[in-house]
Amino acid sequence: MHSESQQELRSHWDGRYRSGQTPWDTGITPPEVQAFWKEQPKPAPGSFALDIGCGTGLNTLYLARQGLCAIGFDLSGQALQLALQRREAISRDEKLRLGGKAMFVQGDVSMLPVDRLGAVYALDIGCLHSLPDELRPAYAEGVHKSLKEGGHFHLYVFDRSSSDGPGARGMREGEVAELFCSKLEIVTEEIGVSSTLASRPSRWFLLRETP
């Protein structure tokens, strides 16, 4: 993405966060994410997780509460300011209970600077499906390189219908499988039912890094 386009996108998202026009910011970690972590053993100390398109940091902090070193990425500096405020607002006792750490990084999610990080988990709630089509392969490669073998990637996307015009948000049928082919395997695919974003068809994917 050239710098002018990135600046335009950054300004767009900064404006949305300043105006409060953020219907995706529900204040609730999705039940699908909570259910996944209820079934997982406690992560090893120092294990990393990524929250891609983290917004105001709600889910980054949730991952830190699971004992993970959670890194939230977002293009919007305004969103990350709100994320830092959310982190600082946590009481001292709550900080002691977090167990892990929450960090925030501003950057283009199609160029994640985390090659060979060895993360055990990555989360994306509505970020990939907003990227221009031409940037999606680079995003998929970045996720692949950031995860350790057996690491999981949790992805929420809108469906894209045949009637949607060029540049519309969403993922067409089979696109997730194509993007991550030979990189990650799809473990589960479910119709999205829990998010207030679901004014249109959506789905949750759980993928796993393959050997």
C-alpha positions as CSV (number, residue, x, y, z in Angstrom):
1,M,0.0,0.0,0.0
2,H,1.5,3.3,-1.0
3,S,1.9,6.0,1.7
4,E,-0.9,8.2,0.4
5,S,-3.5,5.4,0.5
6,Q,-2.3,4.4,4.0
7,Q,-2.6,7.9,5.2
8,E,-6.1,8.1,3.8
9,L,-7.1,4.9,5.5
10,R,-5.5,6.0,8.8
11,S,-7.4,9.3,8.6
12,H,-10.7,7.5,7.9
13,W,-10.4,5.2,10.9
14,D,-9.1,7.9,13.2
15,G,-12.3,9.9,12.2
16,R,-14.5,6.9,13.0
17,Y,-13.0,6.5,16.5
18,R,-13.1,10.2,17.2
19,S,-16.8,10.4,16.3
20,G,-17.7,7.2,18.1
21,Q,-19.1,5.6,14.9
22,T,-17.7,2.2,15.9
23,P,-20.6,-0.3,16.0
24,W,-18.0,-3.1,16.1
25,D,-16.8,-1.9,19.5
26,T,-19.3,-3.9,21.5
27,G,-17.5,-3.9,24.8
28,I,-17.8,-7.7,24.9
29,T,-15.2,-10.3,23.9
30,P,-17.1,-12.7,21.5
31,P,-18.4,-15.9,23.0
32,E,-16.5,-17.8,20.3
33,V,-13.2,-16.5,21.6
34,Q,-14.1,-17.1,25.2
35,A,-15.2,-20.7,24.5
36,F,-11.9,-21.4,22.7
37,W,-9.9,-20.3,25.7
38,K,-12.0,-22.1,28.2
39,E,-11.0,-25.3,26.4
40,Q,-7.3,-24.6,26.1
41,P,-4.7,-25.5,28.7
42,K,-3.0,-22.6,30.4
43,P,-0.4,-21.1,27.9
44,A,3.3,-21.5,28.7
45,P,4.9,-18.5,30.3
46,G,6.0,-16.0,27.6
47,S,3.6,-17.3,25.0
48,F,2.6,-14.6,22.4
49,A,-0.8,-13.8,20.9
50,L,-1.8,-11.3,18.3
51,D,-4.9,-9.1,18.1
52,I,-5.0,-7.9,14.5
53,G,-7.1,-4.8,14.1
54,C,-7.3,-4.5,17.8
55,G,-9.2,-1.2,17.9
56,T,-9.6,0.0,21.5
57,G,-7.9,-3.1,22.9
58,L,-10.7,-4.9,24.6
59,N,-9.7,-8.3,23.3
60,T,-6.0,-7.7,23.6
61,L,-6.6,-7.3,27.3
62,Y,-8.7,-10.4,27.4
63,L,-5.9,-12.4,25.9
64,A,-3.5,-10.9,28.5
65,R,-5.9,-12.2,31.2
66,Q,-5.3,-15.7,29.8
67,G,-1.6,-15.3,30.7
68,L,-0.5,-14.4,27.2
69,C,1.9,-11.6,26.0
70,A,-0.7,-10.0,23.7
71,I,0.2,-7.6,21.0
72,G,-2.6,-5.5,19.5
73,F,-2.0,-4.0,16.0
74,D,-4.1,-1.3,14.4
75,L,-3.6,1.4,11.7
76,S,-5.5,4.0,13.7
77,G,-3.5,6.0,16.2
78,Q,-6.8,7.3,17.7
79,A,-7.9,3.7,18.4
80,L,-4.6,2.9,20.0
81,Q,-4.8,6.0,22.3
82,L,-8.1,4.6,23.5
83,A,-6.6,1.2,23.9
84,L,-3.8,2.6,26.1
85,Q,-6.4,4.5,28.1
86,R,-8.3,1.3,28.6
87,R,-5.2,-0.5,29.8
88,E,-4.3,2.3,32.2
89,A,-7.8,2.4,33.6
90,I,-7.5,-1.2,34.9
91,S,-7.2,-1.2,38.7
92,R,-4.0,-2.3,40.4
93,D,-5.6,-5.5,41.6
94,E,-6.9,-6.3,38.1
95,K,-3.4,-5.7,36.7
96,L,-2.1,-8.3,39.2
97,R,-4.7,-10.8,37.8
98,L,-3.9,-10.2,34.2
99,G,-1.1,-12.7,34.3
100,G,0.2,-11.7,30.9
101,K,1.0,-8.4,29.2
102,A,-0.8,-6.2,26.7
103,M,1.2,-4.1,24.2
104,F,0.0,-2.0,21.3
105,V,1.6,-1.3,17.9
106,Q,0.5,1.1,15.1
107,G,1.0,-0.4,11.7
108,D,-0.3,-1.8,8.4
109,V,-1.7,-5.3,9.2
110,S,-0.8,-6.4,5.6
111,M,2.9,-6.0,6.7
112,L,2.9,-7.5,10.2
113,P,6.4,-7.0,11.7
114,V,6.4,-10.3,13.6
115,D,8.1,-12.9,11.3
116,R,9.0,-15.9,13.3
117,L,7.4,-14.6,16.5
118,G,6.1,-18.1,17.2
119,A,2.7,-16.9,18.5
120,V,0.3,-19.5,19.8
121,Y,-2.8,-17.6,18.8
122,A,-3.9,-14.8,16.5
123,L,-7.3,-13.1,16.5
124,D,-9.0,-11.0,13.7
125,I,-12.5,-9.7,14.2
126,G,-13.4,-7.9,11.0
127,C,-10.0,-6.6,9.8
128,L,-9.0,-8.9,7.0
129,H,-12.4,-8.6,5.3
130,S,-11.9,-4.8,5.2
131,L,-8.5,-5.0,3.3
132,P,-8.3,-4.3,-0.4
133,D,-8.3,-7.6,-2.3
134,E,-4.7,-7.1,-3.5
135,L,-3.4,-6.9,0.1
136,R,-5.0,-10.0,1.4
137,P,-2.3,-12.5,0.2
138,A,0.4,-10.5,2.0
139,Y,-1.7,-10.4,5.2
140,A,-2.2,-14.2,5.0
141,E,1.6,-14.7,4.6
142,G,2.2,-12.5,7.7
143,V,-0.2,-14.5,9.8
144,H,1.4,-17.7,8.7
145,K,4.9,-16.5,9.5
146,S,3.9,-15.2,12.9
147,L,2.4,-18.4,14.2
148,K,4.2,-21.4,15.7
149,E,3.4,-24.9,14.5
150,G,0.0,-25.9,15.9
151,G,-0.8,-22.2,16.7
152,H,-4.4,-21.1,16.1
153,F,-5.9,-18.2,14.1
154,H,-9.4,-17.1,14.9
155,L,-11.1,-15.1,12.1
156,Y,-14.5,-13.3,11.9
157,V,-15.6,-12.1,8.5
158,F,-18.6,-10.8,6.6
159,D,-19.6,-12.9,3.6
160,R,-19.3,-11.1,0.2
161,S,-22.2,-11.7,-2.2
162,S,-22.1,-11.7,-6.0
163,S,-24.1,-8.4,-5.9
164,D,-21.4,-6.5,-3.9
165,G,-19.4,-4.0,-6.0
166,P,-15.6,-3.8,-6.3
167,G,-13.9,-3.0,-3.0
168,A,-16.8,-4.2,-0.8
169,R,-16.0,-5.5,2.6
170,G,-16.3,-9.3,3.0
171,M,-14.9,-12.6,1.8
172,R,-16.3,-14.5,-1.1
173,E,-17.1,-18.2,-0.8
174,G,-13.9,-20.2,-0.5
175,E,-11.6,-17.2,-0.3
176,V,-10.3,-18.0,3.2
177,A,-9.4,-21.5,2.2
178,E,-7.6,-20.2,-0.9
179,L,-5.7,-17.5,1.0
180,F,-4.4,-19.9,3.6
181,C,-3.9,-22.9,1.4
182,S,-0.7,-24.8,2.3
183,K,-0.2,-22.4,5.2
184,L,-3.0,-23.1,7.7
185,E,-5.8,-25.7,7.8
186,I,-9.4,-24.8,8.6
187,V,-10.4,-26.5,11.8
188,T,-14.0,-25.2,12.1
189,E,-16.2,-22.8,10.0
190,E,-19.4,-21.5,11.6
191,I,-22.1,-19.0,10.7
192,G,-21.6,-15.9,12.8
193,V,-24.5,-15.3,15.2
194,S,-23.1,-13.5,18.2
195,S,-21.9,-10.1,16.9
196,T,-24.0,-6.9,16.6
197,L,-22.0,-6.5,13.4
198,A,-24.1,-9.2,11.8
199,S,-26.5,-7.1,9.8
200,R,-25.3,-9.2,7.0
201,P,-24.2,-12.9,6.7
202,S,-20.9,-13.6,8.5
203,R,-18.9,-16.5,9.7
204,W,-16.2,-17.5,12.2
205,F,-13.2,-19.6,11.1
206,L,-10.7,-21.4,13.4
207,L,-7.5,-22.3,11.5
208,R,-4.4,-24.0,12.7
209,E,-0.8,-23.6,11.5
210,T,0.3,-26.8,9.8
211,P,3.8,-28.4,10.0
